[in-house]
Amino acid sequence: MPSSAATAVTPKQVAAFRLGRQHLARRAPKAALVAVVEEMAGAQAQVLSAAQIALATRTEGLSLDDVDAAIAQRRVVKVGCMRRTLYLVPSSLVAVFVRGTARRAEQGVRWALRKGVPSAVVEAAIDAALGALDEPLTRPELAERACRTLGVRPRRVHGGGWGSRGKVAAVPVGALTYPVVDLLHLAAARGVVCYGEQRNGEPTFVRADAWVPDYEDVTPEEAEDRLLRRYLEAFGPATLADFAVWTGMTLREAGSIWARAEDELATVDVDGEQGSMLRASRRELSRARVESPHVRLLPYFDSYLLGHRDRRHLVSDEHRHRVSRSQGWIAPVVLVDGRVAAVWKHARGRAGLEVEVTPLERLARPVVAAIRTEAEELRRFLGADEAQVSVTAG
């Protein structure tokens, strides 16, 4: 059981610890790219360009070609895992991330059963999808093969996501119809599927055991235990509720995983708020420091912003709507000493890279100077000729 005596630490120590674990305190060497992806507990890749920038802000001298090469060489792969969103994860740990969050996919299986689809029909659809993916297939190709196995006809339905009005390939499953991506979310309850290469601008999907070199499978329980440790190493101190929100599980589901790790946990008190972390990390937390002002430009959906249910340690309630926007969008932010001090956006213009910063609070001159330095690093990463930074009124 966790120690009843909580170790008292300051918010600055916690911020410094998390910044260090997320490679935001100091950029890692370029050769450590895959380790960075692992230690930040995956790079959120719903928008791939955002994941690329997230890695650049954590890795020294990285280029777009370096990220593309890591994906092409299958050292990192794109998968649906936490919260049914897309992440770049190390290929060696793909089963940990997918099977470790499979309880979220099980919720989809239970939903289909409640809708009256017989269990045998649901399982047959999952088997048909997984059985077809021994090579990379596009959505229409997967729908065609799965339907052929099931003896039904493919359909096209609205389901492009994020307000898209286009129609996508879909598979009938009893009285329900699943767009291919939704069927793959269902299949994550039983197997491990990742993205393959792009084909004529279309994504492909493939079973991880047919795609990842030296693929290593793990049991769901082992995957859950390893994923919880990875989460706490990146985001601790944290609570059970934080872990549930991060994974997309219910509190009950997350709680059964958390309970198995209790002997490894220590309680930490941060200004009266308690959280848990791995006992092995307590000394590092007590020694954590960053030199102020410490500035980083984080892109859309940066993983650092997604690890906790309550985000007041990152941004005040007054400014929360500036960061957490409609339809689940998390804005790009300027991080100063581990807290959000501004939002920003960038565009390629005639002058090169144009970076516009909108403060949430007054920015001191050293912070603005550090923002310009970070913008110059972003310019180098994106291959623009020069960077122009403007700071607008809040």
Beta strands, then each sheet from edge to edge (+ up, - down):
strand 1: 7-9
strand 2: 43-44
strand 3: 76-80
strand 4: 86-90
strand 5: 155-158
strand 6: 167-173
strand 7: 176-179
strand 8: 193-195
strand 9: 205-207
strand 10: 265-270
strand 11: 273-278
strand 12: 295-298
strand 13: 333-336
strand 14: 339-349
strand 15: 352-359
strand 16: 387-391
sheet 1: 1+ 10+ 11-
sheet 2: 2+ 4- 3+
sheet 3: 5+ 6- 7+
sheet 4: 8+ 9-
sheet 5: 12+ 13- 14+ 15- 16-
end
